[in-house]
Amino acid sequence: MNRRRFVELGLMGAAGAGLNQVWAKETPSSQHFFSVIQKGGRHWLQDPQGNPFWSIGMNHVDPATLRYIDSGDVWNEEFGNSMQRWLKTVREDLTEWGFNSLGWNQEAVIWNDQNRSHSRSFTFEEYQWLEMPHCHLLPFIESHQWEVKTRLPDLRSKGFADWCDYVARDQCARMKHDPNLIGYFFTDCPTWIHSSDATAWKAPLFDPDMLKTPAGKRELRDLATAYYRITTEAIKRYDPNHLILGDRYDADRPIAEEVLAAAQPYVDVYSFQCFADAKGVQKRLGQWADLFPEKPILLADNARWHPTEHSGWPPKDTRHIDPAAYAEIMQTLQAMPQCIGYHLCGAYLRNKTRRYGLKDNQNQLAPSTAAIAAVNESARAWATGF
């Protein structure tokens, strides 16, 4: 069975032709949404049709790459200046390459001392045009270790609660009946107990030296509890249907057990970034799997590059994802019974900030794309026949 037929049969979630027409005829009580289950000795996502679903996601999907001056007129010639046409091609490509979800669309687009920014999130309408399972990040706080513009809020304040209510009212209220939405991420790489040179002026959220005492540990757990309670209550107020995927913790930086313990009652999944190799991924995610065995784990962002290529950030030169390393990490995650998926730190298009991707800025395939697709096909077959 080829991948396109696989989609047509509806085994990759609610994606497919005529989604909006079918959806419009359903009443909210007749709809089903993604959930988490345990089956066959491991954790799974479960799609709206009741099928186990192991998320093979692509991250960082931004069309502005096609509008560089040196991209020519590819955006207009191939897509007629239409996001809807472009997103149809994105879906066809991702499906052809064996991806069954959009992990997170926002892309790193600028990196300098004053501005380190992602592209915007897709709108509700754009997700409908994409017509495939997806995750959505809610901008409750900007505490990523490389975000240099925004100060951190008082997490216990009314102002923070009011902002969370607005974010959920603005975004979740529109998405609450979307069967293709897997769930909501919160902050990308939150700086709970760490910072970077660029963000030392505002981070961390909590002084790590306070964790040397029992009282300090209790204080961090109380602070994190307030954060997860306020954010989750805001979401559930407007959308009771979708999964809470929570913060995307950076497993390569310090993480406090107290934060994950505080999150446990509120989130459905622990989500991690981790840019280690397969052994490092197993070690870093495995420690949290051992500590919280009842909680599913998602590797929400990971990529490894050819060993001869520059691996710092931001990269100086074009680089390519290493399919062999990708396959090894995929197999490692399949051997972890708590893991529910692997989202590749893309990107769909190679821009001049990230400098790697499965297509270039003229919409041409990168050298490693076919090999990445083969890894995904193997993973899809494993999940289907597990």
C-alpha positions in Angstrom: 0.0 0.0 0.0 1.5 3.3 -1.0 1.4 6.4 1.2 -1.2 8.3 -0.8 -3.6 5.3 -0.6 -2.8 5.1 3.1 -4.1 8.6 3.5 -7.2 8.0 1.3 -8.2 5.2 3.6 -8.2 7.6 6.5 -5.6 5.8 8.6 -3.5 9.0 9.2 -6.1 10.8 11.2 -8.9 13.0 9.9 -7.0 14.2 6.9 -8.6 13.8 3.5 -10.7 15.4 0.8 -14.0 16.9 1.8 -13.1 17.3 5.5 -14.7 20.7 5.8 -18.0 19.5 4.2 -18.2 16.5 6.4 -17.2 18.4 9.5 -20.0 21.0 8.8 -22.6 18.3 8.9 -21.5 16.9 12.3 -22.8 18.1 15.6 -20.2 18.6 18.3 -21.5 15.7 20.2 -20.9 13.4 17.3 -17.2 14.3 16.9 -14.2 12.5 18.2 -10.7 13.9 18.8 -7.2 12.7 19.4 -6.6 11.1 22.8 -3.9 9.0 24.5 -4.2 5.3 25.2 -2.2 2.3 26.2 -2.3 -0.7 23.9 0.0 -3.6 23.2 2.3 -2.7 26.1 3.0 0.9 25.1 1.5 4.4 24.9 -0.1 5.7 21.7 -2.0 8.6 20.4 -5.4 7.5 19.2 -6.9 9.3 16.2 -10.5 10.4 15.8 -11.4 7.1 14.1 -10.1 5.1 17.1 -6.9 3.9 15.4 -3.5 3.9 17.3 -1.4 6.8 15.9 2.3 7.2 16.2 3.1 10.8 15.2 5.7 11.2 12.5 5.8 15.0 12.4 7.5 17.7 10.3 8.4 20.9 12.1 9.0 24.4 10.7 6.9 25.1 7.6 7.0 28.7 6.5 6.4 29.9 2.9 8.3 33.2 3.2 11.4 31.2 2.1 10.0 31.0 -1.4 9.9 34.8 -1.6 13.6 35.6 -1.2 14.8 37.8 -4.1 17.1 35.0 -5.3 14.1 32.5 -5.2 12.9 34.1 -8.4 9.1 34.2 -8.9 8.5 30.6 -7.8 5.9 31.7 -5.2 3.7 33.3 -7.9 4.5 30.9 -10.8 3.9 27.7 -8.9 1.3 28.8 -6.3 -0.3 31.9 -7.7 0.3 33.8 -4.5 -2.1 31.5 -2.8 -1.6 30.0 0.7 -4.3 27.5 0.0 -2.6 26.1 -3.1 0.8 26.1 -1.4 -0.6 24.2 1.7 -2.1 21.5 -0.6 1.4 21.0 -2.0 2.8 20.8 1.5 0.3 18.1 2.4 1.1 16.1 -0.7 4.8 16.4 0.0 4.7 15.5 3.6 2.4 12.5 2.8 4.7 11.4 0.0 7.6 11.6 2.4 5.9 9.5 5.1 5.0 12.2 7.6 1.5 11.9 9.1 1.4 15.2 11.1 2.6 18.8 11.2 4.5 18.9 14.5 4.8 22.7 14.7 4.8 25.1 11.8 6.7 28.1 13.2 10.2 28.6 11.8 13.3 30.4 13.0 13.4 33.4 10.6 15.9 35.9 12.0 18.8 35.7 14.4 20.7 38.8 15.7 21.5 40.5 19.0 18.2 42.4 19.1 15.8 40.0 17.4 15.5 36.2 17.4 12.1 35.3 16.1 10.0 32.6 14.8 7.5 33.0 11.9 3.8 33.3 12.9 1.6 30.4 13.6 -0.8 29.1 11.0 -4.3 30.5 11.2 -7.4 28.3 11.8 -8.2 28.6 8.1 -4.6 27.6 7.0 -4.8 24.4 9.2 -8.1 23.6 7.4 -6.4 24.0 4.0 -3.5 21.8 5.1 -6.0 19.0 6.0 -3.7 16.8 8.1 -3.2 16.2 11.8 -1.3 19.0 13.5 -0.2 20.5 16.8 -0.5 24.2 17.7 1.6 26.3 20.0 -0.1 28.9 22.2 2.0 32.0 23.1 1.4 32.2 26.8 4.9 33.3 27.6 8.1 33.9 25.6 10.7 32.2 27.8 12.7 30.4 25.2 16.4 30.6 26.1 17.2 32.5 22.9 14.2 34.9 22.9 15.8 38.3 23.7 12.9 40.7 23.3 10.2 39.9 25.9 10.3 40.1 29.6 8.8 37.3 31.7 5.5 37.7 33.4 4.5 37.3 37.0 2.9 33.8 36.7 0.7 34.3 39.7 -0.7 37.7 38.6 -4.1 38.6 37.3 -2.4 40.1 34.3 -1.0 36.8 33.3 -4.3 35.0 33.8 -6.1 37.6 31.7 -3.5 37.2 28.9 -4.0 33.4 29.0 -7.7 33.8 28.8 -7.3 36.0 25.7 -5.0 33.6 24.0 -7.4 30.7 24.5 -10.4 32.8 23.6 -8.7 34.0 20.4 -7.3 30.7 19.3 -8.7 27.7 21.1 -12.3 28.8 20.8 -12.0 28.6 17.0 -10.2 25.2 17.1 -12.3 23.3 19.6 -14.2 21.3 17.0 -11.2 20.6 14.7 -10.7 16.8 14.5 -7.3 17.2 13.0 -5.9 19.1 15.9 -3.8 16.8 18.0 -3.3 19.2 20.9 -1.7 22.4 22.2 1.9 23.1 23.1 2.8 25.9 25.5 6.2 27.4 25.7 9.1 26.3 23.5 12.2 25.5 25.7 11.0 27.3 28.9 13.8 28.8 31.0 12.5 27.5 34.4 15.9 27.1 36.0 18.4 28.1 33.3 19.2 30.9 30.9 21.7 31.8 28.2 24.2 34.7 27.8 21.6 36.5 25.6 18.7 36.0 28.1 20.5 36.4 31.4 18.8 39.8 31.8 15.4 38.2 32.1 15.8 34.5 32.9 15.4 32.1 34.6 11.9 32.0 35.9 13.2 30.6 39.2 16.6 30.8 40.9 18.1 27.4 40.7 20.1 28.0 43.9 16.8 27.8 45.8 16.5 24.2 44.9 19.3 23.4 47.4 16.6 23.5 50.2 13.3 21.7 50.7 11.6 25.1 51.0 12.9 26.2 47.7 11.8 23.0 46.0 8.3 23.5 47.4 8.3 27.1 46.1 9.2 26.1 42.6 6.5 23.4 42.6 4.0 25.9 43.8 5.0 28.4 41.1 4.9 25.8 38.4 1.5 24.5 39.6 0.1 28.0 39.3 1.4 28.3 35.8 0.0 24.9 34.6 -3.3 25.5 36.3 -3.9 28.9 34.9 -2.9 28.0 31.3 -4.8 24.7 31.3 -7.9 26.2 32.8 -7.9 28.9 30.1 -7.7 26.3 27.4 -10.4 24.1 28.8 -12.7 27.1 29.3 -12.9 27.4 25.5 -11.8 24.0 24.2 -12.5 20.9 26.4 -11.7 18.5 23.5 -8.0 18.5 22.7 -4.9 17.2 24.3 -2.6 19.4 26.4 0.9 18.8 25.1 2.4 21.3 27.5 5.8 23.0 27.5 8.4 21.7 25.0 11.2 21.1 27.6 14.8 21.3 26.4 16.2 18.0 27.5 19.7 19.3 26.7 19.4 21.9 29.4 18.7 21.6 33.2 15.1 20.5 34.0 13.7 20.5 37.5 11.7 17.5 38.6 9.5 19.8 40.5 8.3 21.4 37.3 7.3 18.1 35.7 5.7 17.0 38.9 3.6 20.2 38.9 2.7 19.7 35.3 1.6 16.1 35.7 -2.0 16.6 36.7 -2.6 19.2 34.0 -0.9 17.9 30.8 -1.6 14.7 28.8 1.9 14.4 27.4 5.4 15.4 28.3 7.0 17.0 25.3 10.7 17.5 24.8 13.2 19.0 22.5 16.5 17.0 22.4 19.3 17.4 19.9 21.4 14.5 21.1 22.2 11.3 19.1 20.3 8.1 19.7 22.1 7.2 22.9 21.7 10.7 24.3 18.0 10.8 23.4 17.5 7.5 25.2 19.3 8.7 28.2 17.8 12.1 28.5 14.2 11.2 27.8 14.6 7.8 29.5 15.3 9.5 32.9 11.9 11.2 32.8 10.1 8.1 31.5 11.5 6.2 34.5 10.5 9.0 36.9 6.9 9.4 35.5 6.1 6.0 33.9 2.4 6.7 33.4 2.9 9.8 31.3 3.3 9.5 27.5 6.4 11.2 26.0 6.8 13.0 22.7 10.1 13.9 21.1 8.8 17.2 19.8 12.0 18.5 18.1 15.2 16.7 17.1 17.6 16.7 14.1 21.1 15.4 13.5 23.3 16.5 10.6 26.0 14.9 8.6 29.0 14.7 11.0 31.3 16.7 8.6 28.9 19.7 8.7 28.8 22.6 11.0 26.4 21.8 13.9 26.3 25.1 15.9 23.4 27.5 16.0 22.8 29.5 13.9 24.7 27.5 11.3 27.2 29.3 9.1 26.7 27.2 6.0 24.1 25.0 4.4 23.9 21.6 6.0 21.8 18.4 5.5 20.0 16.1 7.9 21.7 12.7 8.4 19.2 10.0 7.5 21.3 7.3 9.2 21.1 9.2 12.5 17.4 9.9 12.0 16.8 6.2 11.5 18.7 5.3 14.6 16.8 7.8 16.8 13.5 6.6 15.3 14.3 3.0 16.2 15.4 4.1 19.7 12.1 5.8 20.3 10.1 2.8 19.0 11.8 0.8 21.7 10.6 3.2 24.4 7.1 2.2 25.3 6.1 5.6 26.6 7.1 7.4 23.3 4.1 8.5 21.1 6.1 10.1 18.2 9.0 11.8 16.7 8.8 15.3 15.2 11.7 16.1 12.9 13.2 19.6 13.4 12.6 20.1 9.7 12.6 22.2 8.0 10.2 21.9 5.1 12.0 24.7 3.3 15.7 25.7 3.8 15.9 29.4 4.7 18.9 31.5 5.4 18.6 31.3 9.1 18.2 27.6 9.7 20.1 26.6 6.5 18.7 23.1 6.2 15.5 21.6 5.0 13.9 19.0 2.7 13.4 21.5 -0.1 15.5 24.6 -0.9 14.3 28.2 -1.4 13.3 27.5 -5.0 11.2 24.5 -4.0 13.7 21.9 -5.2 14.3 18.7 -3.3 17.4 18.5 -1.0 19.8 15.5 -1.3 18.7 13.8 1.9 14.9 13.9 1.3 14.5 10.5 -0.3 16.4 8.8 2.5 14.3 10.6 5.1 11.2 9.4 3.4 12.5 5.8 3.5 13.0 6.0 7.3 9.4 7.4 7.7 8.0 4.6 5.5 9.7 2.0 7.8 8.4 3.8 10.9 4.9 4.0 9.4 4.9 0.2 8.6 6.1 -0.5 12.2 3.3 1.5 13.7 0.6 0.1 11.4 1.6 -3.5 12.1 2.6 -3.2 15.7 
